Amino acid sequence: MLALSLDLWLDHSHHKQSTPPEEVQTLERFAEVMPPPQFLQSFQRNENKYLLWAGPSAPWYLLHSGPPTYIFDDSGRLIDWTPDRGDTPTFDKKWGWEDTPFIPLDEAKSRFKPRVR
């Protein structure tokens, strides 16, 4: 029973860490408050540019099948996310970024930022 409680607490803790705070809506702010990404990928879908941010994976003992994953539009606004990409195949199908280039965080910040009006 104690092991189950510990597993539930650890899973809840990881989910809480991977949930973006409600006030965090931009890539710039996201990079300040969230754990560093495992990797970033830029991709295009329906002529729109997007950025995929793959967060740190859960510890192996939580048995997550994928990292938390966040999607930003070309203005750097957070528009979608999932706490465990491996458990949400509809997320992958919706965004479809396979075989897209990896980019460094500095480049992502310069390419995916608010538009000047």
C-alpha positions in Angstrom: 0.0 0.0 0.0 2.8 2.4 0.9 4.5 1.7 -2.5 1.3 2.5 -4.4 0.9 5.7 -2.4 4.5 6.7 -3.2 4.0 5.9 -6.9 0.8 8.0 -7.0 2.6 10.9 -5.2 5.6 10.7 -7.5 3.4 10.6 -10.6 1.3 13.5 -9.4 4.5 15.5 -8.6 5.9 14.9 -12.1 2.6 15.9 -13.6 2.5 19.1 -11.5 6.1 19.9 -12.6 5.2 19.4 -16.3 2.0 21.5 -16.1 2.7 25.0 -17.4 1.5 27.7 -14.9 -1.6 29.4 -16.2 0.1 32.8 -16.5 2.9 31.4 -18.7 1.7 31.9 -22.3 4.9 32.7 -24.2 8.0 30.8 -25.2 10.2 33.5 -23.6 8.4 33.2 -20.2 8.1 29.4 -20.5 11.9 29.1 -20.9 12.3 31.1 -17.7 10.0 29.0 -15.4 10.0 25.5 -16.9 12.7 22.8 -16.8 15.1 23.0 -19.8 14.0 21.0 -22.9 15.3 17.6 -23.9 15.1 18.9 -27.4 13.3 21.5 -29.6 12.0 20.9 -33.1 10.6 23.4 -35.6 8.0 22.2 -38.0 5.4 23.4 -40.5 1.8 22.3 -40.7 -0.8 23.8 -43.1 1.7 26.6 -44.0 2.0 27.6 -40.3 5.3 27.4 -38.3 5.3 25.7 -34.9 7.8 24.8 -32.3 7.8 21.5 -30.3 9.4 21.6 -26.8 10.0 18.2 -25.4 10.4 18.5 -21.6 12.4 16.2 -19.4 11.1 12.7 -19.2 9.6 11.3 -16.0 11.9 9.1 -14.0 12.0 5.5 -15.3 10.1 4.1 -12.3 7.0 6.1 -13.2 6.7 4.1 -16.5 5.8 7.1 -18.6 6.1 6.4 -22.3 7.0 9.8 -23.5 8.1 13.3 -22.3 5.7 16.2 -21.6 5.5 18.0 -24.9 4.5 21.6 -25.6 3.5 23.3 -28.9 4.1 27.0 -29.6 2.8 28.9 -32.6 5.0 31.2 -34.8 4.4 34.1 -32.4 5.8 32.1 -29.5 2.4 31.5 -27.8 1.8 28.2 -26.1 -1.2 26.6 -27.9 -1.2 23.0 -26.8 0.6 20.5 -24.6 0.4 16.9 -23.2 1.9 15.6 -20.0 3.0 12.3 -21.6 3.3 12.2 -25.4 3.5 8.4 -25.4 0.1 8.1 -23.9 -1.6 10.5 -26.3 -1.3 9.2 -29.9 -3.9 11.8 -31.0 -1.5 14.5 -30.0 1.2 13.2 -32.3 -1.4 12.7 -35.1 -2.8 16.2 -34.6 0.6 17.9 -34.9 2.6 15.5 -37.1 6.2 16.8 -36.7 8.1 13.6 -37.5 11.6 14.0 -39.1 11.7 17.7 -38.5 14.9 19.6 -37.6 16.1 20.1 -34.0 17.0 23.6 -33.1 18.8 25.2 -30.1 16.8 27.3 -27.6 18.4 30.6 -28.6 17.4 30.1 -32.2 13.9 29.1 -31.1 13.6 32.3 -29.0 14.6 34.4 -32.0 12.4 32.7 -34.5 9.2 32.2 -32.4 8.5 35.5 -30.8 5.6 38.0 -30.7 5.1 39.9 -33.9 5.7 43.6 -33.9 2.6 45.5 -34.9 
